[in-house]
Amino acid sequence: MVCTTAKNGRECPFMTAKGCSYSGGICHSIVEQCKGCNRSFESSIGWYCTSYPDPSIKWKNGNCNFATHIASVAEVKVKVNPLKASKRGSKR
């Protein structure tokens, strides 16, 4: 349904016929770590996240998994066994 509280005019999964079903009845504004994220938008009453109703919870245990402005470090160096590597090289 379309939100009528904080994210006025936007689709919201927490909006029901009785109003906002999220805890407290309204979405919370973004926190400092969310600045620069592509998922944040400015409403008439402040900045809000389009993906999550309470961004402070997403940053509680580290980086937010919805954050678009943070580069994830997913490169994992695999340890190569030198004996096997030399055998592979000699086959060519």
N, C-alpha and C positions, 0 to 999 in steps of 0.2 A: 504494500500500500504506500501511498504518498505521505511523507512525514508532514505533520502540522506543528511540530514543536521547534527544535533547534535546527534541523536540516529541512526547513520549510520548502516544499516543492520538489523534493528529491525522493526517489524510491528508497524505502527502508524496510528491512525484514522484521524489525521490531514493532512496526506500527500496526495496530489493530483497530477495529471499529470503536473500541473503548478508549483509545489513545495509545501512547507509547508503553509497550510492555517491558521495556528494559528497566532494570533496578533503579528506582528513583524517578522514573517517568520521563527522563530526558537524557540525551547523549551528553557526554562530557567533552569539553574543548580539548584541543591538542596540547601536548606538553612541549617543552623546549627541544627535546630530541627530535620531534617530528618536523621541525622547521626545515623546509626545503624538499619535503616529500611530495611526490606527484599525486598522492592520494588525499592530500589535504585541500580543503576549499574554504573560501571565506563566505560566511553567512552574514546576515544583518547584525547578529549579536556576537560574532567571533569566528575563530577558525575551528573547523571540525574535520574529522577523518571520515572518508567515504567507506572505509572497510570495517571499522571497529567502533563501537559506541564509547568505550573508555580506554583511550590510548595509553594512559599511565600504567595500566595492568600489563600491556604488551611489552613495555620497557622495564618492568620490574625485575626480570631475571636475565637481563642482557639485551641484545638488539631485538627489535621488532621484526617479525618475519614478513610483515607487509611493507616494510620500509623500502622505498625505491631509490633513496639517496645514499644508501650505504652499500658499498661493494662487498660482497661476501667473499671470504677467502676459502675457496673450495679446493684449491690445488693441494693434493697430498702427494708428497714424494714417496715413491715406492723404493724400498731398499732392494738393490739388485745383488744377487749372489755373484761375486767375481768369477768363481769357477764355472758357473753356468753361462755367464756372459762370454767368457773366453771360448767355450765350446760352441756357442752359437755363432761367434765371429769366425771360427775356423771352418765352418761348414760352407761358407760362401766361396 
